[in-house]
Amino acid sequence: MTETLLKPIKAALIGSGIQASLTPAMHMREGAAQGFSYDYELLDLSQLGATPDDLPKLLADAEARGLSGLNITHPCKQAIIPFLDELSGEARDLRAVNTVVLKNGRRYGHNTDWWGFAESFRRGLPDAELDSVVQLGAGGAGAATAYAILSLGVRKLAIFDREPERAVDLVEALSALFPDASIATGRDLAASMRSASGLIHATPTGMAKHPGLPLPAELLDQRHWVAEIVYFPLETALLKAARELGCRTLDGGGMAVFQAVGAFRLFTGRDPDVDRMLAHFKSLTS
């Protein structure tokens, strides 16, 4: 009865190599639990033979098919911005979008990644020392995790990226937003790790398609906490190495769930049951 009173929701995820994503399952299961029809599909650039240059067409097609929204992942979180009508404050600050609401012929860009990471960190590493932190990665996900950890009160943040100019751009943007923090482009990873209390990993390294460690294992020390954004697999090579040393660790599952919580709310206008979504994610990954 309830389902007939609620508008069916259609959404999709745009990204490359996303066949293993659990986002559709999380959204559709929560929709079903709330009693309405929810169809969530994957628009995998690698499967479609497409690139970020095809985003205008993908957006227009989504609108034509009546989708309520789109989640955006690698490598499109920044490339999508020129094709949107409005950005939320966080998306504008981060220069990265992971959620697009399609409504009344307009495209609204949001970023739920940063809150997803912050909420996961608060729950998973509640007493973590935030004096000095090293982050690997300055892309769309890295912008979100850096914004989140600075919002949580980190005093000193060193950001490393394989594309140094990308790290420089992110540092400049964040320094304007968090003037009381010391934010710098990393130059000597070994030296930064020696003085750091924690490590945030925000690159694709460790994913099923990008196996391996994002830094030499010998740079890790038992005193470090290590926070990961990769969630497929949950036990990345980095987390395995860190746990073997006795480090406190945070896998990427919490960020995956909490960003989905935020996107679900934006797409449907309804509050999801967070504990139910966490339990569902756990069932999918155990």
C-alpha positions as CSV (number, residue, x, y, z in Angstrom):
1,M,0.0,0.0,0.0
2,T,2.7,2.4,1.0
3,E,4.7,1.8,-2.2
4,T,1.9,2.9,-4.4
5,L,1.8,6.3,-2.6
6,L,5.4,7.0,-3.1
7,K,7.1,8.1,-6.3
8,P,9.4,5.4,-7.7
9,I,13.1,6.5,-7.5
10,K,15.6,5.9,-10.2
11,A,19.3,6.6,-9.8
12,A,22.7,5.6,-11.1
13,L,26.4,5.5,-10.4
14,I,28.8,6.9,-13.0
15,G,32.4,5.8,-12.9
16,S,35.0,3.5,-14.4
17,G,35.5,-0.1,-13.3
18,I,32.6,0.0,-10.9
19,Q,31.1,-3.5,-11.4
20,A,32.0,-4.5,-7.8
21,S,30.3,-1.4,-6.3
22,L,27.9,-2.1,-3.4
23,T,26.3,1.3,-3.7
24,P,23.3,0.1,-5.8
25,A,22.5,-2.7,-3.3
26,M,22.7,-0.3,-0.3
27,H,20.3,2.2,-1.9
28,M,17.8,-0.4,-3.2
29,R,17.7,-2.4,0.0
30,E,17.0,0.7,2.1
31,G,14.3,1.8,-0.4
32,A,12.6,-1.6,-0.2
33,A,12.8,-1.4,3.7
34,Q,11.0,1.9,3.5
35,G,8.4,0.5,1.2
36,F,9.0,2.2,-2.1
37,S,10.4,1.2,-5.5
38,Y,14.0,2.1,-6.0
39,D,16.0,1.2,-9.2
40,Y,19.7,1.9,-9.1
41,E,21.9,1.1,-12.0
42,L,25.6,1.2,-12.9
43,L,26.9,3.4,-15.8
44,D,30.4,2.0,-16.0
45,L,32.5,4.0,-18.4
46,S,34.8,1.0,-19.0
47,Q,31.8,-1.2,-19.9
48,L,30.3,1.5,-22.1
49,G,33.5,2.3,-24.0
50,A,33.1,5.9,-22.7
51,T,35.3,8.5,-21.0
52,P,34.7,11.6,-18.9
53,D,34.3,13.5,-22.2
54,D,31.0,11.6,-22.5
55,L,29.5,13.1,-19.3
56,P,27.3,15.7,-21.1
57,K,25.6,12.9,-23.0
58,L,25.3,10.7,-19.9
59,L,23.7,13.5,-17.9
60,A,21.3,14.4,-20.7
61,D,20.3,10.7,-21.0
62,A,19.8,10.4,-17.2
63,E,17.5,13.4,-17.3
64,A,15.6,12.1,-20.3
65,R,15.0,8.8,-18.5
66,G,13.7,10.5,-15.4
67,L,16.5,9.7,-12.9
68,S,16.3,11.5,-9.6
69,G,20.0,11.6,-9.2
70,L,23.5,10.3,-9.9
71,N,26.4,9.3,-7.8
72,I,29.8,10.1,-9.3
73,T,33.0,8.3,-8.7
74,H,36.6,8.0,-10.2
75,P,37.5,9.5,-12.6
76,C,34.6,11.9,-12.9
77,K,34.2,13.7,-9.5
78,Q,35.9,16.9,-10.8
79,A,35.2,16.5,-14.5
80,I,31.4,16.6,-13.9
81,I,31.5,20.1,-12.4
82,P,31.3,22.2,-15.6
83,F,28.1,20.5,-16.6
84,L,26.2,21.3,-13.4
85,D,23.9,24.3,-12.7
86,E,24.5,24.7,-8.9
87,L,27.0,23.4,-6.3
88,S,26.5,23.0,-2.6
89,G,28.9,24.9,-0.4
90,E,31.0,21.8,0.4
91,A,31.1,20.8,-3.3
92,R,32.3,24.3,-4.2
93,D,34.9,24.3,-1.5
94,L,36.2,20.8,-2.4
95,R,35.9,21.3,-6.2
96,A,34.6,17.7,-6.3
97,V,31.1,16.2,-6.6
98,N,30.0,12.7,-5.8
99,T,26.2,13.3,-5.8
100,V,24.1,15.0,-8.4
101,V,20.4,15.7,-7.8
102,L,18.4,16.1,-11.0
103,K,15.3,18.2,-10.3
104,N,13.0,20.5,-12.4
105,G,15.5,20.5,-15.3
106,R,18.4,21.5,-13.2
107,R,21.5,19.7,-11.9
108,Y,22.6,20.2,-8.3
109,G,26.1,19.0,-7.3
110,H,26.8,17.9,-3.7
111,N,29.6,16.2,-1.9
112,T,28.6,13.5,0.7
113,D,32.1,11.9,0.7
114,W,33.6,14.3,3.2
115,W,30.8,13.8,5.7
116,G,31.0,10.1,5.0
117,F,34.6,10.0,5.9
118,A,34.2,12.3,8.9
119,E,31.4,10.2,10.4
120,S,33.2,7.0,9.8
121,F,36.4,8.4,11.5
122,R,34.4,9.7,14.5
123,R,32.9,6.3,15.1
124,G,35.9,4.1,14.2
125,L,38.9,6.1,15.6
126,P,37.2,8.3,18.2
127,D,40.4,9.1,20.2
128,A,42.8,9.4,17.4
129,E,45.7,11.9,17.8
130,L,45.2,14.7,15.3
131,D,48.4,16.7,15.8
132,S,50.1,15.7,12.5
133,V,48.6,13.7,9.6
134,V,50.0,12.5,6.3
135,Q,47.6,12.0,3.4
136,L,48.3,10.2,0.2
137,G,46.1,11.4,-2.7
138,A,44.8,14.8,-3.8
139,G,42.1,13.8,-6.2
140,G,38.3,14.0,-5.7
141,A,38.3,11.5,-2.8
142,G,41.5,13.1,-1.3
143,A,39.9,16.5,-1.3
144,A,37.0,15.1,0.7
145,T,39.1,13.2,3.3
146,A,41.4,16.2,3.8
147,Y,38.4,18.5,4.2
148,A,36.9,16.0,6.7
149,I,40.0,15.6,8.8
150,L,40.6,19.3,8.9
151,S,37.0,19.8,10.0
152,L,37.7,17.3,12.8
153,G,40.6,19.5,14.1
154,V,43.8,18.2,12.6
155,R,46.6,20.8,13.3
156,K,49.2,19.8,10.6
157,L,48.4,18.1,7.3
158,A,50.9,17.0,4.6
159,I,49.4,16.0,1.3
160,F,51.2,13.9,-1.2
161,D,50.2,13.1,-4.8
162,R,51.8,11.6,-7.9
163,E,50.8,14.7,-9.7
164,P,52.5,17.5,-7.5
165,E,50.5,20.3,-9.1
166,R,47.2,18.6,-8.0
167,A,48.5,18.6,-4.4
168,V,49.5,22.2,-4.7
169,D,46.0,23.2,-5.9
170,L,44.4,21.3,-3.0
171,V,46.7,22.8,-0.4
172,E,46.0,26.3,-1.6
173,A,42.2,25.7,-1.5
174,L,42.2,24.1,1.9
175,S,44.6,26.7,3.4
176,A,42.0,29.4,2.6
177,L,39.2,27.4,4.2
178,F,41.2,26.4,7.3
179,P,43.6,29.3,8.1
180,D,44.4,28.0,11.6
181,A,45.8,24.7,10.3
182,S,49.3,24.1,8.8
183,I,48.6,22.5,5.4
184,A,51.5,21.7,3.0
185,T,52.4,19.8,-0.1
186,G,54.4,16.8,1.0
187,R,58.0,16.6,-0.2
188,D,59.7,13.9,1.9
189,L,57.3,11.1,2.7
190,A,59.7,9.3,5.1
191,A,60.3,12.4,7.1
192,S,56.6,13.3,7.2
193,M,55.7,9.8,8.4
194,R,58.4,9.9,11.2
195,S,56.6,13.0,12.7
196,A,53.0,11.9,11.9
197,S,50.5,10.5,14.3
198,G,48.3,9.1,11.4
199,L,48.0,8.3,7.8
200,I,45.0,8.8,5.4
201,H,45.1,6.8,2.2
202,A,43.0,8.3,-0.6
203,T,44.2,6.8,-3.9
204,P,42.9,3.7,-5.8
205,T,46.0,1.7,-4.8
206,G,44.8,-1.4,-3.0
207,M,41.6,-1.9,-5.0
208,A,41.1,-5.2,-6.7
209,K,42.2,-3.6,-10.0
210,H,45.1,-1.7,-8.5
211,P,46.7,-4.1,-6.0
212,G,49.7,-3.2,-3.8
213,L,50.9,-0.8,-1.1
214,P,50.7,3.0,-1.6
215,L,53.9,3.5,0.4
216,P,56.8,1.4,1.6
217,A,55.7,-0.7,4.5
218,E,58.8,0.2,6.5
219,L,57.5,3.8,6.8
220,L,54.6,2.5,9.0
221,D,55.0,2.4,12.8
222,Q,52.9,1.0,15.6
223,R,52.1,4.5,16.8
224,H,50.4,5.4,13.6
225,W,46.6,5.1,13.0
226,V,45.8,4.3,9.4
227,A,42.6,5.3,7.7
228,E,41.7,3.8,4.3
229,I,39.1,4.8,1.7
230,V,39.2,1.7,-0.5
231,Y,36.5,-0.8,0.5
232,F,36.7,-3.4,-2.1
233,P,38.5,-5.3,-0.7
234,L,38.0,-4.2,2.9
235,E,41.3,-5.7,3.9
236,T,43.7,-3.9,1.6
237,A,47.4,-4.6,1.6
238,L,47.9,-1.3,3.5
239,L,45.5,-2.3,6.3
240,K,47.0,-5.8,6.5
241,A,50.5,-4.4,6.9
242,A,49.4,-1.8,9.4
243,R,47.5,-4.3,11.6
244,E,50.5,-6.6,11.6
245,L,52.4,-3.8,13.2
246,G,49.7,-3.2,15.8
247,C,48.4,0.1,14.3
248,R,44.8,1.2,14.9
249,T,43.1,1.0,11.5
250,L,39.9,2.2,9.8
251,D,38.7,0.5,6.6
252,G,36.9,2.2,3.8
253,G,33.5,0.6,4.6
254,G,32.3,3.3,6.9
255,M,32.9,6.1,4.3
256,A,31.1,4.0,1.7
257,V,28.1,3.6,3.9
258,F,27.8,7.1,5.2
259,Q,28.3,8.8,1.8
260,A,25.5,6.5,0.6
261,V,23.4,7.6,3.6
262,G,23.8,11.3,2.5
263,A,23.1,10.5,-1.2
264,F,20.0,8.5,-0.3
265,R,18.6,11.4,1.7
266,L,19.3,13.8,-1.2
267,F,17.8,11.5,-3.9
268,T,14.7,10.5,-2.0
269,G,14.0,13.3,0.5
270,R,13.7,10.6,3.2
271,D,15.9,9.8,6.2
272,P,17.6,6.4,5.9
273,D,18.0,4.0,8.8
274,V,21.8,4.3,9.4
275,D,22.1,1.2,11.5
276,R,20.1,-0.8,9.0
277,M,22.4,0.4,6.2
278,L,25.5,-0.4,8.2
279,A,24.2,-3.9,8.9
280,H,23.3,-4.5,5.3
281,F,26.8,-3.4,4.2
282,K,28.3,-5.8,6.7
283,S,26.3,-8.6,5.4
284,L,27.5,-7.9,1.8
285,T,31.1,-7.8,2.8
286,S,31.4,-10.6,5.4
